[in-house]
Amino acid sequence: MNDAYALTETTYYILLALYKPNHGYGIMQKAEELSEGRVRLAAGTLYGALNALCDKGWIVQLPVESGSRRKDYRLTEKGFAVLENELARLEKLVNEGKKVLEESK
């Protein structure tokens, strides 16, 4: 993927929370759990972010069951690629930082 994105922490954890399909409240809980409480999403923030991620093609809303208000989302192939690229970018930052610190000892 040629597009390089530096994701916000919120976006990163939303995408991570969607490693398997999930609904809004489940995404909020999973993001908080994965971030060890650093990322706490309010409903307005979450749904604004979900709409933006849908617009980018990184996630899709799954069909809503008849009579249900629950909206489930899942990562797209593009979303998985963005998440993988972000993981590689973060890993590179950490490795470069470790290298500099080790050289300065």
N, C-alpha and C positions, 0 to 999 in steps of 0.2 A: 504494500500500500504506500503510495507516494505522499499522501497527506500526513503531515506530522502535527499532532495535536498535543499540547500540554494541557491535560485535563485539570479542572478544579477538583479539589478533594471531594466535594459533594457529587460531582458527575462521576468521578472514579468509583465511589462507593455505590452509587445507584446502579452503574453498569455491573459492578461485582455482585450486587444483590440480585441481579437478573441472570446469574449464571444458569439458573433454571427459571422457568416462568413463575411470575409472582404478581400479586396484586398490590395496590397502593400501600395499605397498612403494613403488609408483609415486607415491602421494600423499605419502609421507614424503620421497622424493627431490625431487619437484617443489616441495613447500613449502620445503625447504631451499634449493633452487636459486633460487626466486623471491624469497626473503627474504635472499638472499646470505649464508646460513649462520646468520642470527639465530634461525630457528625450526627446531629439530631435535626431531623427534617420536619418542618411544619407542613401541614397539608397544602397550603398555598404554594410554598416553595417547591414541594415535590411535584405537584401537578403542572406547574409552570415548566419545570425541568423535563418532565415526561413528555409534554407537548413539544418542547424544543428538540428533544432526542428523537421523537417520532418524525419531526420535520427534517432532521438530518439523515433519517434513514438508519439510525443506529439501533432503534428498537421499533417494535410494532405492537399495537394493541390487538389482542386476540379477540375473536368473536365473543360477544356477550350472550350468555344464556338467556333465554326468554324469561322475563320477569325478574331478572337479577340486576342489581345495581353495581355489582362487583366487576371491575375492569382489571383484567390480567394483561400483563405485558411480557414480551420476551425479546432477547437480543436477536438482531439480524446477523448475517455473515459479516456485514460491514461493521456492526457493533462489536462483534468478537474480535475483528481485526484491529479496531481502534483500541480495545482493551488490551490486546496482546502487545500492540505498539507502545502503549503507555507503560505496561509492565517492563518492557525492554528498556524504555527510556529511563524509568526510575531505577532499574537495576544498574544501568550504565552510570547514572549520577552517583549512586552509592559506591560502586566500584572505583570510580574516579576519585571520590572523596576519601575512601580508604587508602588508595594509593598515595595520595598527597600526604595524608597524615602519617602513613608508615615511613615515607621518605623523609619526613621532618623529624623523626625520632633520632 
